[in-house]
Amino acid sequence: MQFLVYILVYPFLWFVSHLPFKLLYAVSDALYFILYYVVGYRKKVVKENLRLVFPDKSEQDINTITKKFFHHLSDMVVESIKSLSISEAEMKKRFTFTNIEEIHKIENTNKSIVLMCAHYGSWEWIFILQTHVKSKGYAIYKRLENKYFDRLIKKIRAKYNSYLITTKETIPILVEAKRKGELTINGFISDQSPKRHKAFHWNEFMNIKVPVHTGAEMLAKKLDMAVVFFRVKKLKRGYYETTFETITTSPNDYKDYEITDLFLKLVEQQIYDAPEYYLWTHKRWKHRDSVPPEFQ
């Protein structure tokens, strides 16, 4: 069944990926109409999240942000599909870096990097970073249920010397890389909501106390990696600009969870600046009413 789904869907994805950008965004506009007006995909969740974190905004403001968000979400979907066929030159033109020297400076000290980001702006095309650096790239991800699409996603990422690894694979792979003296740059999308019973740390995110993923910080300390945040700015449709901000090159100088909390503050600032580019469909605050006593 998985293979049948793959062979039925893949030709459509291939066709869409080869559309010129003008037509690609026409597809995005149609997708927006379907998601927002026809299906209403998680529209209730989006508005509940926005009302929760922006209690002072009017209902008109909430509706405006919601519509802008769904337009951006639709763009993200078609841009992900475009990754199948987009050329390196085209991606470099559309996903640029303001201060790539920040990464080079850390590489020159022979340190590997934990690269932290949120579900904000665009993270799909960050893999073009590998064409600008000498470190081998890894991104921690959740394996897709369909093994054929999972294999396809890995193949796309590998074009730029970047490899997807699961959470279970992360420590053994990176420990071995360190043993061999290999430099790595390792991407973590660290703003998801962990399972409540597996959370080691709770803190306020957008003024609401929630459980927080701490894996990126713990790995940085274990392997003495620099920690860098990357901030994405959407310049216009299909064009993004990324700026790196080094949180620390000495993670073990920080108390436990302090680096994670600094990361959350940086994410919050992005959201306040332009909330429409955050992934509001995630149930990020679902555990807010069940804070354990020791974290209250």
TORPASE-149575 format. One line per field, with one value per atom (N, C-alpha, C): atom name; z, x, y. Coordinates in steps of 0.001 Angstrom, whole numbers, plus 500000, padded with zeros to 6 digits. Last residue first. Layout:
# residues N
atom: [CA|...]
w: [Z|...]
u: [X|...]
v: [Y|...]
# end
This chain:
# residues 296
atom: [N|CA|C|N|CA|C|N|CA|C|N|CA|C|N|CA|C|N|CA|C|N|CA|C|N|CA|C|N|CA|C|N|CA|C|N|CA|C|N|CA|C|N|CA|C|N|CA|C|N|CA|C|N|CA|C|N|CA|C|N|CA|C|N|CA|C|N|CA|C|N|CA|C|N|CA|C|N|CA|C|N|CA|C|N|CA|C|N|CA|C|N|CA|C|N|CA|C|N|CA|C|N|CA|C|N|CA|C|N|CA|C|N|CA|C|N|CA|C|N|CA|C|N|CA|C|N|CA|C|N|CA|C|N|CA|C|N|CA|C|N|CA|C|N|CA|C|N|CA|C|N|CA|C|N|CA|C|N|CA|C|N|CA|C|N|CA|C|N|CA|C|N|CA|C|N|CA|C|N|CA|C|N|CA|C|N|CA|C|N|CA|C|N|CA|C|N|CA|C|N|CA|C|N|CA|C|N|CA|C|N|CA|C|N|CA|C|N|CA|C|N|CA|C|N|CA|C|N|CA|C|N|CA|C|N|CA|C|N|CA|C|N|CA|C|N|CA|C|N|CA|C|N|CA|C|N|CA|C|N|CA|C|N|CA|C|N|CA|C|N|CA|C|N|CA|C|N|CA|C|N|CA|C|N|CA|C|N|CA|C|N|CA|C|N|CA|C|N|CA|C|N|CA|C|N|CA|C|N|CA|C|N|CA|C|N|CA|C|N|CA|C|N|CA|C|N|CA|C|N|CA|C|N|CA|C|N|CA|C|N|CA|C|N|CA|C|N|CA|C|N|CA|C|N|CA|C|N|CA|C|N|CA|C|N|CA|C|N|CA|C|N|CA|C|N|CA|C|N|CA|C|N|CA|C|N|CA|C|N|CA|C|N|CA|C|N|CA|C|N|CA|C|N|CA|C|N|CA|C|N|CA|C|N|CA|C|N|CA|C|N|CA|C|N|CA|C|N|CA|C|N|CA|C|N|CA|C|N|CA|C|N|CA|C|N|CA|C|N|CA|C|N|CA|C|N|CA|C|N|CA|C|N|CA|C|N|CA|C|N|CA|C|N|CA|C|N|CA|C|N|CA|C|N|CA|C|N|CA|C|N|CA|C|N|CA|C|N|CA|C|N|CA|C|N|CA|C|N|CA|C|N|CA|C|N|CA|C|N|CA|C|N|CA|C|N|CA|C|N|CA|C|N|CA|C|N|CA|C|N|CA|C|N|CA|C|N|CA|C|N|CA|C|N|CA|C|N|CA|C|N|CA|C|N|CA|C|N|CA|C|N|CA|C|N|CA|C|N|CA|C|N|CA|C|N|CA|C|N|CA|C|N|CA|C|N|CA|C|N|CA|C|N|CA|C|N|CA|C|N|CA|C|N|CA|C|N|CA|C|N|CA|C|N|CA|C|N|CA|C|N|CA|C|N|CA|C|N|CA|C|N|CA|C|N|CA|C|N|CA|C|N|CA|C|N|CA|C|N|CA|C|N|CA|C|N|CA|C|N|CA|C|N|CA|C|N|CA|C|N|CA|C|N|CA|C|N|CA|C|N|CA|C|N|CA|C|N|CA|C|N|CA|C|N|CA|C|N|CA|C|N|CA|C|N|CA|C|N|CA|C|N|CA|C|N|CA|C|N|CA|C|N|CA|C|N|CA|C|N|CA|C|N|CA|C|N|CA|C|N|CA|C|N|CA|C|N|CA|C|N|CA|C|N|CA|C|N|CA|C|N|CA|C|N|CA|C|N|CA|C|N|CA|C|N|CA|C|N|CA|C|N|CA|C|N|CA|C|N|CA|C|N|CA|C|N|CA|C|N|CA|C|N|CA|C|N|CA|C|N|CA|C|N|CA|C|N|CA|C|N|CA|C|N|CA|C|N|CA|C|N|CA|C|N|CA|C|N|CA|C|N|CA|C|N|CA|C|N|CA|C|N|CA|C|N|CA|C|N|CA|C|N|CA|C|N|CA|C|N|CA|C|N|CA|C|N|CA|C|N|CA|C|N|CA|C|N|CA|C|N|CA|C|N|CA|C|N|CA|C|N|CA|C|N|CA|C|N|CA|C|N|CA|C|N|CA|C|N|CA|C|N|CA|C|N|CA|C|N|CA|C|N|CA|C|N|CA|C|N|CA|C|N|CA|C|N|CA|C|N|CA|C|N|CA|C|N|CA|C|N|CA|C|N|CA|C|N|CA|C|N|CA|C|N|CA|C|N|CA|C|N|CA|C|N|CA|C|N|CA|C|N|CA|C|N|CA|C|N|CA|C|N|CA|C|N|CA|C|N|CA|C|N|CA|C|N|CA|C|N|CA|C|N|CA|C]
w: [539078|539195|539906|539048|538049|538160|540928|541091|540089|539978|541125|541243|536365|537605|538740|534592|535038|536331|532907|533695|534133|531148|532337|533220|528977|529855|531154|526967|528339|529369|524546|524980|526418|523084|524474|525072|520482|521286|522771|518272|519586|520633|515160|516213|517528|513606|513574|514622|513590|514587|514579|513009|512664|513729|512056|512989|512656|510480|509945|510915|511749|510679|510150|513559|514022|512916|513660|512523|512824|516264|515118|513937|517888|518129|516929|516771|516688|516907|517414|516021|515879|520197|519534|518060|520666|521006|520260|519954|519154|519397|522032|520653|519727|524183|524121|522711|523597|523587|523498|523988|522669|522580|526741|525864|524454|527541|527838|526989|526688|526132|526355|528385|526929|526256|530850|530606|529107|531314|530735|530460|533695|532930|532580|533255|534079|533197|531176|531502|532408|530372|531288|531771|528431|529806|530839|526001|526600|528053|524520|525714|526492|522655|522167|523312|522414|523185|522422|520459|521853|522764|517573|518458|519891|515048|516321|517253|511584|512664|513904|509412|510206|511368|506170|507452|508116|504126|504572|505978|501219|502665|502960|498869|499188|500703|498351|497758|498038|498766|498390|497723|500784|499941|499535|503102|502425|501532|506136|504808|504153|508048|507697|506280|510667|509270|509070|512645|512525|511041|514410|513131|512987|517034|516651|515254|518127|517271|516950|520234|520022|519273|519948|519971|519704|521922|520655|520876|523745|523741|522378|524014|522992|522833|526141|526134|525190|525367|526556|526547|523112|522999|524180|524253|523299|523156|525827|526473|525553|523839|524854|525485|522441|521746|522737|524407|523790|523122|525580|526046|525377|525056|524615|525022|527738|526716|526351|528796|528777|527575|529743|528955|529117|530657|531080|530369|528686|529144|529472|527392|528677|529197|525305|524993|526221|527613|526189|525744|530703|529962|528518|531232|531358|530530|532380|532009|532154|531796|532054|531559|531096|532204|532647|529950|530047|531285|529681|529313|529461|530232|531164|530849|528032|529389|530320|525103|525908|527358|523910|524250|525010|521316|522670|522955|519569|519668|521127|519161|519797|519900|517796|519227|519921|515368|515501|516907|514874|515782|515686|512943|513040|513955|513204|513499|513802|511669|512004|512056|512456|512040|512427|511757|512118|511597|513037|511973|512522|514707|514485|513371|515410|514174|513894|517641|517813|516600|516413|517289|517477|515120|514337|515153|517321|516407|515552|518349|519181|518301|516254|516537|517475|516288|515066|515385|518931|518421|517186|519009|519901|519348|516795|516950|517786|516613|515896|516250|517974|518494|517850|516296|517647|518203|512943|513971|515331|510412|511366|512432|507193|508210|509105|506038|506252|507401|503423|504661|504833|500938|502018|503382|499197|499699|500900|498651|497519|497991|500914|500691|499511|500677|501613|501316|498814|498507|499386|500247|499002|498636|502306|502617|501381|500806|501574|501904|499827|498913|499620|502138|501342|500385|502815|503743|503000|500723|500836|501788|501427|500104|500090|503941|503780|502434|505649|504320|503996|508050|508076|506737|508482|507877|507886|511525|510311|509800|512527|512832|511534|512775|512269|512753|512744|513515|513125|510323|510839|511537|509650|510099|510573|507495|508077|508463|507988|507509|508230|507329|508254|507573|505598|505427|506341|503855|505018|504731|501736|502201|503313|501263|500149|500538|503507|503362|502210|503170|504011|503784|502039|501114|501871|504095|503720|502710|504368|505141|504737|503201|502299|503043|505358|504312|503476|507066|507453|506379|507172|506320|506824|509720|508430|507462|512197|511864|510507|514323|513164|512744|515153|515472|514175|515802|515135|515610|516296|516825|516064|515746|515103|515496|517187|517318|516802|515656|515974|516144|516419|515762|516328|516118|516918|516024|515148|515147|516086|514711|516045|516228|512262|512324|513700|512900|512239|512361|513844|514772|514179|511481|512640|513642|509863|509513|510703|511127|511108|510818|510601|511991|512128|507884|508549|510024|507111|507082|507767|507446|508176|508267|505848|506050|506666|503280|504637|504798|501391|501555|503035|499128|500558|500863|496440|497183|498697|495418|495152|496070|496138|496718|496518|494475|495912|496599|491978|492266|493771|492218|491957|492309|492545|493617|493446|491391|491213|492395|492326|492288|492183|492608|491332|491299|495188|494357|493153|496215|496588|495756|495640|494694|494975|497980|496768|495744|499559|499930|498730|498270|498262|498667|498877|497479|497374|501696|501125|499704|501968|502500|501886|500884|500218|500661|502891|501527|500715|505010|505102|503716|504079|504239|504302|504147|502887|502955|506863|505917|504525|507911|508238|507222|506934|506492|506756|508385|506916|506367|511024|510602|509090|511052|511215|510730|510742|509769|509843|513029|511702|510634|514988|514981|513610|514363|514268|514181|514963|513597|513373|517657|516814|515349|518986|518655|517784|521502|520094|519869|524018|523824|522391|523989|524576|524341|522375|522122|522677|523117|523298|523016|522670|523917|524150|520103|521198|522527|518798|518672|519786|519486|519856|519833|518299|519746|520237|515599|516267|517783|515194|514926|515689|515772|516577|516425|513699|515087|516006|511481|511647|513085|510616|511931|512161|507570|508212|509480|506066|507380|508216|503540|504552|505959|502416|502130|503263|503380|503176|503006|503882|504755|504619|501969|503385|504284|499541|499993|501496|499439|499390|499929|499424|500518|500582|496943|498164|499368|495282|495253|496515|495933|496153|496185|495064|496481|496801|492332|493031|494522|492028|491682|492325|492625|493626|493274|490298|491589|492649|488355|488387|489722|489113|488951|489020|489052|490334|490221|486851|487144|488382|487923|487486|487734|488982|487765|487219|491104|491397|490181|489845|490540|490771|488905|487976|488626|491303|490302|489354|492456|493121|492138|490575|490806|491455|490844|489562|489702|493663|493226|491877|493996|494408|493807|493039|492618|492889|494225|492751|492223|496974|496467|494949|497144|497435|496836|496570|495692|495886|498752|497415|496440|500791|500831|499454|500000|500000|500000]
u: [505935|505011|505677|507377|507730|506837|506355|507761|508195|503734|503947|505390|503453|503751|504072|500808|502173|502431|498559|498981|500433|497856|497014|497419|499585|499700|498903|499801|500037|500032|499456|498427|498596|500854|500523|499509|501147|502341|502038|499988|499354|500459|500554|501023|500301|499692|498881|499325|501483|500423|499541|504485|503638|502553|504968|505148|504151|504395|505335|505648|502780|502185|503107|504200|503579|503044|506830|505975|505304|507748|508061|507129|506950|506382|506597|508580|507120|506468|511164|510765|509252|510982|511179|510805|510741|509646|509772|513299|512140|510965|514770|515051|513889|513713|513557|513814|514564|513135|512889|517357|516817|515344|517429|517894|517357|516536|515717|516130|518689|517352|516461|520662|520800|519438|519683|519856|519968|519654|518448|518582|522225|521285|520036|524426|523628|522680|527342|525982|525312|529691|529782|528399|529212|529310|529543|529316|528020|528103|530878|531289|530045|529880|530854|531370|526453|527661|528590|524876|524439|525635|525292|525943|525463|523117|523440|524024|522693|523139|523476|520013|521079|521411|518659|518968|520159|515952|517264|517510|514126|514361|515793|511572|512895|513041|508964|510023|511425|507723|507371|508547|510175|508982|508730|511617|511739|510538|511428|510831|510829|514154|513273|512741|515279|514863|513898|518048|516842|516500|519541|519400|518013|521903|520495|520452|524317|524001|522509|526732|525282|524963|529499|528962|527461|529884|529614|529167|530561|531227|531114|529010|530053|530805|527313|527947|529146|526353|527194|527964|524859|525942|526892|522985|523954|525151|521536|522220|523288|520469|521392|522196|518823|519897|520935|516963|517934|519091|514873|516215|517326|511659|512684|514062|509469|510414|511385|506094|507304|508168|505095|504948|506197|503452|504381|504067|503396|502615|503575|504743|504084|503196|506045|504977|504088|506803|507003|505807|508270|507295|507742|509127|509358|508323|510358|509205|509601|512137|512180|510900|511866|512784|512719|509210|509778|510653|507818|509227|509930|505204|505913|507399|504461|504505|505353|506401|505390|505570|507219|507537|506376|506422|505992|506333|509115|507968|507588|511352|510218|508981|513663|513553|512367|515127|513943|513425|518535|517456|516326|521287|520079|519029|524667|523540|522274|527666|526712|525353|530899|529501|528710|534131|533292|531884|535728|534945|534161|537215|537679|536944|536282|537061|537615|534811|535959|536879|532784|533746|534999|531446|532038|533084|530576|531547|532222|528754|529883|530972|526963|527761|528922|525866|526470|527394|524848|525932|526624|522946|524104|525184|521046|521819|523084|519334|520608|521572|517083|517836|519213|516156|516623|517490|517442|516410|517025|518756|518937|517846|519590|518558|518821|522333|521726|520728|523967|523217|522376|525090|525938|525281|523056|523902|524732|521703|522288|523285|520448|521817|522484|517837|518745|520207|516839|516843|517849|517061|517816|517920|515234|516661|517522|512862|513271|514760|512864|512925|513411|512578|513795|513981|510021|511124|512460|508562|508684|509819|508946|509366|509508|507878|509330|509829|505665|505835|507331|506234|505642|505804|509377|508049|507533|511113|511002|509554|511835|511000|510746|515270|513899|513151|518047|517318|515848|520500|519267|518479|523905|522886|521669|526660|525388|524491|530082|529066|527762|531661|531156|530127|532215|532979|532495|529686|530498|531246|528020|528809|529790|526468|527329|528230|524900|526019|526952|522769|523891|525120|520733|521693|522898|519055|520069|521066|517065|518284|519406|514630|515750|517050|512873|513015|514270|512318|513440|513707|511071|511292|512510|509252|509776|509869|509601|509348|509967|509980|509100|508660|513399|511999|511237|516748|515768|514373|520226|518865|517950|522868|522158|520680|525787|524361|523618|528895|527857|526501|532403|531142|530052|535454|534296|533126|537765|537648|536534|537776|538244|538136|536599|538050|538635|533921|534600|536115|533480|533415|534119|533776|534598|534628|531774|533175|534099|529524|529732|531196|529980|529774|529988|529959|531274|531157|527409|527926|529289|525369|526648|527199|523140|523696|525078|522290|522819|523516|519322|520646|521009|517569|517787|519206|517614|516372|516518|520065|519525|518352|520307|521246|520754|518368|518154|519080|519571|518294|518042|521854|521990|520710|520757|521565|521661|517343|518793|519506|514583|515222|516743|513301|513958|514708|512364|512641|513504|511640|512962|513343|509010|509983|511390|507854|507763|508799|508415|508952|508939|506887|508350|509039|504352|504805|506312|504409|504110|504649|504899|505852|505651|502557|503843|504875|500813|500645|501916|501770|501794|501679|501145|502545|502667|498348|499036|500488|498021|497647|498216|498939|499614|499282|497045|498443|499216|494837|494845|496269|495702|495350|495409|495956|497152|496889|493204|494202|495466|492043|491646|492658|493300|493487|493146|492264|493703|494000|489571|489953|491445|489691|489325|489665|492642|491223|490953|495023|494679|493179|495616|495242|494845|496470|495157|494688|498214|498003|496642|498119|499403|499314|495380|496054|497298|494808|494095|494805|496514|496740|496040|495338|496723|496998|492813|492918|494322|493540|492935|492992|494609|495401|494840|492420|493642|494473|490676|490269|491491|492081|491844|491449|492753|493237|493046|491501|492526|493074|489207|489369|490396|488418|488694|488712|487744|487020|487185|489331|487896|487119|491988|491337|489821|492644|492957|492132|491715|491205|491410|493184|491716|491116|495804|495342|493820|495814|495928|495460|495745|494630|494620|498214|496985|495766|499915|499863|498587|499527|499123|498991|500744|499322|498736|503294|502565|501088|503909|503991|503191|503828|502753|502731|506166|504910|503721|508181|507711|506393|507363|508062|507430|507228|506536|507420|508388|508999|508267|506799|508147|508819|504529|504444|505839|505621|505080|505050|506294|507328|506871|503769|504793|505889|502619|502029|503053|504268|504208|503616|503752|505037|504964|501233|501436|502691|501460|500329|500584|503688|503690|502509|502858|504031|503970|500707|500512|501651|502109|501020|500763|503825|504394|503340|501946|502828|503412|500821|500000|500865]
v: [524690|525827|527002|522439|523460|524694|520729|521121|522206|520193|521094|521598|520320|519593|520565|521730|521961|521178|521592|520424|520542|523508|523375|522199|523268|524441|524308|521443|520963|522093|522782|521831|521349|524651|524972|523988|523742|524004|524173|522242|522424|522624|523858|522966|523274|525929|524705|523699|528020|528046|526805|528601|527461|527277|532062|530948|529842|534221|533231|532098|536043|535238|534147|537639|536399|535495|539338|538979|537637|540008|540865|540609|537910|539236|540153|535886|535790|537145|536751|536550|536591|536657|537941|537862|533898|534801|536128|533037|532625|533567|534142|534550|534192|532756|534202|534732|530146|530461|531963|530418|530101|530488|530775|531858|531660|528246|529419|530620|526672|526445|527659|527649|527827|527663|526784|528210|528500|524079|524675|526175|524185|523375|524189|527027|526131|525332|527188|527587|526550|526192|527320|527756|524341|523847|524951|525744|525396|524946|527903|527136|526716|529447|528477|527616|530506|530250|529303|531698|531743|531502|533504|532536|532732|533788|534420|533361|534409|533526|534343|534987|535579|534650|534677|534056|534749|535385|535842|535302|534364|534360|534789|534274|534808|534959|533569|532764|533246|536746|535384|534672|538411|538420|536976|537882|539172|539429|536494|536359|537732|535533|536648|536418|533518|533592|534757|532890|533710|533866|530315|531010|531613|530045|530224|530819|527754|528899|528890|526544|526613|527901|524272|525633|525573|521315|521975|523417|519151|520453|521138|516942|516884|518213|517643|516326|516291|520151|520018|518702|519486|520473|520351|517772|517238|518185|519574|518458|517857|521297|521801|520666|519493|520216|520723|518575|517673|518383|519823|520217|519403|521138|520187|520700|521943|522406|521288|522576|521742|522120|525961|524739|523868|528887|527845|526539|531740|530591|529457|533788|534075|532948|532547|533498|533707|530240|530514|531332|529510|530293|530485|526028|527460|528202|522929|523741|525207|519948|521384|522041|517388|517653|519114|515369|516716|516855|513082|513022|514376|513572|512694|512569|515223|515762|514898|515283|514602|515016|518622|517234|516595|520687|520347|518892|522382|521498|521265|523901|524571|523684|523101|522835|523501|521550|522400|522154|521370|520982|522003|520359|521155|520560|520596|519719|520510|520094|521149|520485|518751|518594|519836|517597|518736|518494|514699|515315|516508|513070|514435|515154|510645|510704|512101|511341|510443|510501|512806|513495|512652|510735|511829|512580|509255|508662|509737|511076|510645|510051|511163|512352|512049|508546|509095|510265|508244|507385|507930|510506|510414|509484|509954|511181|511001|507837|507738|508872|508674|507529|507406|510731|511040|509916|510163|510145|510474|512290|511207|511301|513357|513271|512071|515285|513979|514003|516948|517070|515818|517490|516973|517164|518134|519215|518781|515842|516568|517626|514943|514484|515191|515858|516523|516177|514006|515434|516167|511600|511776|513259|511974|511820|512069|512017|513196|513135|509361|510500|511757|507851|507685|508870|508679|508905|508833|507675|509125|509490|504982|505454|506981|504588|504432|504943|506428|505845|505790|507712|506375|505673|509377|509308|507870|510074|509263|509216|513242|512095|511335|514468|514472|513235|516503|515509|515599|516727|517321|516223|517454|516500|517285|518105|518512|517351|518692|517774|518081|521854|520840|519943|523895|522658|521542|525881|525503|524204|526319|527457|527091|524196|524607|525771|523994|523062|523412|525711|526139|525266|524423|525019|525585|523776|522788|523334|525582|525836|524885|525173|525439|525734|524748|523735|523934|526695|525835|524776|529877|528713|527954|531027|531466|530309|528501|529902|530232|526506|526373|527781|527406|527143|526887|526172|527023|526646|525719|525681|526640|523755|524856|524764|523004|522710|523935|522294|523276|522605|521700|521387|522283|523493|523105|522740|524698|523234|522738|527308|526910|525397|527491|527710|527414|527257|526132|526264|529849|528714|527496|531297|531641|530487|530258|530022|530273|531333|529881|529560|534005|533585|532075|534280|534286|533884|534599|533230|533144|536679|536647|535219|536411|537753|537717|534242|534350|535698|533252|533853|533987|531806|531596|532042|532474|532678|532488|531857|533190|533516|529217|530183|531617|528115|528118|529122|528473|529122|529191|526883|528319|529064|524334|524923|526427|524096|524033|524674|522078|523393|523241|519621|519927|521252|519249|518077|518425|521680|521149|519931|522060|522605|522085|521142|520313|520761|523343|522029|521096|525234|525382|524086|524362|524278|524452|524783|523468|523359|527525|526550|525170|528599|528835|527804|527768|527256|527456|529318|527859|527232|531911|531494|529975|531782|532094|531624|531301|530247|530507|533800|532543|531460|535562|535697|534404|534595|534538|534651|535159|533794|533660|537915|537081|535669|538552|539010|538160|537443|536960|537350|539002|537546|536982|541539|541292|539791|541051|541424|541181|540649|539517|539805|542303|542222|541002|541390|541653|541485|540616|542018|542347|537980|538281|539720|536181|537608|538038|533555|534253|535755|532918|532561|533408|533649|534324|534099|531813|533252|534025|529344|529641|531143|529665|529461|529787|529843|531002|530871|527244|528451|529649|525607|525518|526784|526344|526550|526541|525476|526912|527233|522946|523394|524902|523695|522870|523524|524207|524822|524089|523406|522385|522979|526032|524789|523776|528173|528351|527045|527161|528136|528141|525194|524999|525907|526370|525067|524895|528739|528787|527489|527683|528549|528571|526414|525613|526401|528615|527667|526811|529720|530497|529586|527671|528023|528803|527840|526617|526896|530289|530186|528921|529600|530381|530530|528200|527522|528276|530136|529159|528409|531492|532232|531278|529540|530062|530821|526789|528043|528683|523368|524578|525797|521159|521697|522925|520417|520900|521535|519408|520692|521272|516948|517951|519331|515655|515932|517034|515394|516208|516607|513641|514966|515892|511369|512102|513502|510643|511188|511909|509431|510824|511429|506817|507644|509128|505796|505884|506697|505976|506684|506856|504248|505674|506490|501882|502321|503812|501683|501875|502386|501257|502418|502724|498795|500000|501270]
# end
